[in-house]
Every structure is written in C-alpha cells, then in structure tokens.
Amino acid sequence: MRRWWMIWLSAVLAVGCVHPNRYSEVPHIDFVRLEKVDDGSGHDNQAKLVVAYQDGDGDIGLNSRDTTGAFSPDSTYYYNFFIDFLEKQHGQWVEVELPTPLHARLPYLSDEVPESIEGEISILTFINNYYSPYDTIKLRCQLVDRALHESNIIETPEIIVKK
C-alpha cells in the first residue's frame, strides 16, 4: 500500500511540474517572405512583408488610445514595428532615412494577456525610393511589445526594385 502511495504521489508531482509550452516574454520574430505587389504601373512600388512572431505574455500591439507616455506621437515607441530601409550603394549596405518612415503600429494580437502567442504579421510597405538611383534594397525589422521588450532584429533578403 505504501509503495502505491509513493508511486501515485510521484506521478502527481511529475504532472504538476509540466508546464505548457511558453515562449519568452521578449518577442521573437523570423522572416517569412517579401512579395512585390503588382499595381499595374510597371514599377515596383510596394511589397507585402510577412514575419512570424512568438511572445510569451501576448502583450503585442497598440490600440488607438495608446498615445501617451512611451507611446506618444513624439516618442520612439509610438510605433511598435520598426522597418529600416537599406540600399546597396557601391556594394555597401546603407540605411536610408525616407521622407515618410515605414514603421507601423500593430493592433492588439491577443485579448487574453498574459498568454503565449504565435502567428504571422503581414504588412504592406513601400519598397521604391524615388529619390535614389539605387535599385537593390532590403528591409531590417524589429518588434516591440507593450512592456517595451524589443525583439531580435531580422533582415529580408535583398531584392531588386524595378524603378
């Protein structure tokens, strides 16, 4: 009898230590794809950027009321998805500051915080720098959650833009 009690107690303790698959509270992103969007103009103007994400506490996204403090329009974190534009100039990658930033404000990706979440983000972005003669570009991206945890930084493969 005592032996069964110990086996049962060991099994209960082992089950009690099993936790669901949780991700880090710091978001993680991976490049999935960058697809040019044909707008019929004969030029490559926009592309759809697809990025996979994981977050351990589900606090990714901003709503329309998130415009004060760290999320105010004059703050670095007004945007929560950052996209840097890089051009290959004379064989070297150069970050170019465009007249209008490519950054985005992603909406809430989960209503059940905290919870582990994963999925894909799809963003339509511009890829043609009309002020530049260079046609080879790539994008560098980073995601920031509401706790201001910054994800890893990813880069897209280079693409040639039809000017």
C-alpha angles and dihedrals in degrees: 000000000000090000093055090048091055092047091049092047091048091050092049092049091048092051090046090057094054110101127191116259102278128182128216118280085237106083119241125205135191130192113249105170148322114215124187113232115224108221095173094249096110089241131093102244106151141020137191111239115202120194129177117222140191127189129175099211102031096232097138119129143043131235129215091266093057095096105113135078112000090001098050117127092254093050127096089237098054082104121050100191114055123201120185119195117224128187128195103236116181090338095310128103111240125185109230123203106220123208089248118035118237092218119125141208106226117205123234109298093195135027092194104075122204101040136114110258137181135172143109132296119208119197129179108219140170117254104175118088101200091190093062134067092211116106105185114085144160134186129232116206141190133175126214124196128212091268086057093247106157119218126221116283120250133188130207120230113264118272132191114235120213103229 
